Amino acid sequence: MVGSALIVGCIVAAAFAVGRLTVSNDATTGAGARATPGVILAIHDVARLETTVFHIEKVVEVGDAQSRLWGLVQAKDAVILVAVGDVAAGVDLTKVRAEDVHTDPVARAVRVVLPTPEIVSATLDARATHVYSRSTDLLAHRNEQLEGDARRTAEEQMRKAAIDEGILERARTSAERTLGALLRELGYQNVEIDWTERS
């Protein structure tokens, strides 16, 4: 039981270390910039092992069809967005329970049951994503929410594209390799990693 708790703790610590290594250290400041003190609205503990990231570029067109002059004229407000972003997949280690880890110190064997990989984030690169064109017909009303709709659509489509291209399978393989190497470093020669659906 103590060995199982130790392994769960090591897995969470490894996920934390991987997350810290992937955080960018770049910091930019503007001359003469002033800001009010930050206010923390919520804190969430996260124990995720992000194992695979897909970088995706996509062109998204979103339009708002409008009927004018009692339906005699069809007008349109449209935006074409060039979306660039990353979709990350990994394992939510908060779902790993003590009973999911079985150790045999004598045989130097360990069996870990992990929740299946999932998409942990799908984010647009704010610097690279841009509006390619915006067109509003003469009689159309300009929809100020259209660009936001395009960005949300882009994130959804990027997420779907990553899943279709096998990001979850790659995340599973990467997690097995990473955690297997970690457990072998802890002295276990026989490492078995299984997967289960868990909400």
C-alpha positions in Angstrom: 0.0 0.0 0.0 2.9 2.4 0.9 4.6 1.4 -2.4 1.4 2.2 -4.4 1.1 5.6 -2.8 4.8 6.3 -3.5 4.4 5.4 -7.1 1.2 7.6 -7.5 3.2 10.4 -5.8 6.1 10.0 -8.2 3.8 10.0 -11.2 2.2 13.2 -10.1 5.6 14.7 -9.4 6.9 13.7 -12.8 3.8 15.4 -14.4 4.5 18.5 -12.4 8.2 18.5 -13.5 7.3 18.0 -17.2 4.8 20.9 -17.0 7.4 23.2 -15.4 9.9 22.4 -18.1 7.4 23.3 -20.9 6.5 26.7 -19.5 8.1 29.5 -21.5 10.4 31.8 -19.6 9.9 34.6 -22.0 8.7 37.8 -20.5 8.0 41.1 -22.2 7.4 44.5 -20.7 6.3 47.7 -22.4 8.1 50.9 -21.5 5.9 53.0 -19.3 3.3 50.3 -18.9 1.3 50.3 -15.6 -1.0 47.6 -14.3 -3.3 47.2 -11.3 -2.5 44.5 -8.8 -3.6 41.0 -10.0 -6.7 39.5 -8.3 -6.8 35.7 -8.0 -10.3 34.6 -8.8 -9.8 30.8 -8.6 -7.2 28.3 -8.0 -7.2 24.8 -9.5 -4.7 22.0 -8.7 -3.7 20.3 -12.0 -1.9 17.0 -12.3 -1.8 16.4 -16.0 0.9 14.6 -18.0 0.8 16.3 -21.5 2.5 13.8 -23.8 1.6 14.9 -27.3 1.1 18.3 -29.0 -0.1 18.8 -32.5 0.6 22.2 -34.2 -2.2 22.9 -36.6 -3.0 25.6 -39.1 -6.5 26.0 -40.5 -8.5 28.4 -42.5 -12.0 29.0 -41.2 -14.8 31.0 -42.9 -17.8 32.0 -40.8 -20.7 34.0 -42.3 -23.9 35.6 -41.0 -26.6 35.4 -43.7 -29.2 38.2 -43.3 -32.5 38.8 -44.9 -33.3 42.4 -45.8 -36.2 44.3 -47.5 -38.9 41.9 -46.4 -36.9 38.9 -47.6 -36.3 40.3 -51.1 -32.6 40.8 -50.6 -30.1 38.4 -49.0 -27.1 40.1 -47.4 -24.1 38.6 -45.8 -21.4 39.5 -43.2 -18.4 37.1 -43.4 -15.0 36.7 -42.0 -12.1 34.4 -43.1 -9.8 33.5 -40.3 -6.3 32.0 -40.6 -6.1 30.0 -37.4 -2.8 28.7 -35.9 -2.7 26.8 -32.7 -1.8 23.8 -30.6 -3.8 20.8 -29.5 -2.3 18.9 -26.5 -3.3 15.5 -25.3 -2.3 13.7 -22.2 -3.3 11.8 -19.1 -5.2 13.3 -16.1 -3.3 11.9 -13.2 -5.8 13.2 -10.7 -7.9 10.2 -11.7 -5.2 7.7 -10.7 -6.2 6.0 -7.4 -4.1 4.1 -4.9 -5.8 0.9 -5.9 -4.8 1.5 -9.5 -1.1 0.7 -8.6 -0.1 -2.9 -7.7 3.5 -3.6 -6.7 5.5 -6.7 -6.1 8.8 -5.6 -4.4 10.2 -9.2 -4.5 9.7 -9.6 -8.3 10.4 -5.9 -8.8 7.2 -5.7 -10.7 4.5 -2.9 -10.9 1.2 -2.6 -12.7 -0.4 0.8 -13.1 -3.9 1.4 -14.5 -4.2 4.8 -16.1 -7.3 6.7 -17.4 -7.4 6.9 -21.2 -5.7 9.9 -22.8 -7.8 12.9 -23.5 -7.5 16.3 -25.1 -6.3 18.6 -22.4 -6.1 21.9 -24.4 -6.8 23.4 -27.8 -5.5 26.9 -28.0 -5.0 29.5 -30.7 -1.7 31.3 -31.1 -2.8 34.9 -30.6 0.2 36.3 -32.5 -0.1 34.0 -35.6 -3.9 33.8 -35.8 -5.3 36.6 -37.9 -8.3 37.7 -39.9 -7.5 37.2 -43.6 -10.5 39.1 -44.9 -13.7 40.6 -43.6 -16.6 41.4 -45.9 -19.9 43.1 -45.1 -22.5 43.5 -47.9 -24.0 46.9 -48.3 -27.3 46.1 -46.6 -25.8 43.7 -44.1 -25.5 44.5 -40.4 -21.9 44.1 -39.2 -21.9 41.3 -36.6 -19.2 42.2 -34.1 -19.2 38.7 -32.6 -18.3 37.0 -35.9 -14.6 37.0 -35.3 -15.1 35.4 -31.9 -17.4 32.8 -33.4 -14.7 32.1 -36.0 -12.1 31.6 -33.3 -14.3 29.2 -31.3 -15.1 27.3 -34.5 -11.3 27.1 -35.3 -10.6 25.6 -31.9 -13.3 23.0 -32.2 -12.2 22.0 -35.7 -8.5 21.8 -34.6 -9.5 19.5 -31.8 -11.5 17.3 -34.1 -8.6 17.3 -36.7 -6.1 16.2 -34.0 -8.3 13.4 -32.9 -8.9 12.3 -36.5 -5.1 12.3 -37.0 -4.5 10.0 -34.0 -3.3 12.3 -31.3 -4.9 10.2 -28.6 -3.1 7.1 -29.7 0.2 8.9 -29.9 -0.5 10.3 -26.4 -1.1 6.8 -25.1 2.2 5.5 -26.6 4.2 8.5 -25.3 2.7 8.2 -21.8 3.6 4.5 -21.6 7.1 5.2 -22.7 7.6 8.2 -20.2 6.0 6.5 -17.2 7.6 3.2 -18.0 11.1 4.8 -18.0 10.3 6.6 -14.7 9.1 3.4 -13.0 12.2 1.5 -14.2 14.4 4.3 -12.8 12.6 3.6 -9.5 13.9 0.0 -9.6 11.0 -1.9 -11.1 12.2 -4.3 -13.8 8.8 -5.5 -14.9 6.4 -2.6 -15.7 2.9 -3.1 -16.9 0.7 -0.2 -17.8 -3.0 -0.7 -18.5 -5.8 1.7 -19.5 -9.4 2.2 -18.4 -12.2 4.6 -19.2 -12.8 6.8 -16.3 -14.9 10.0 -16.0 
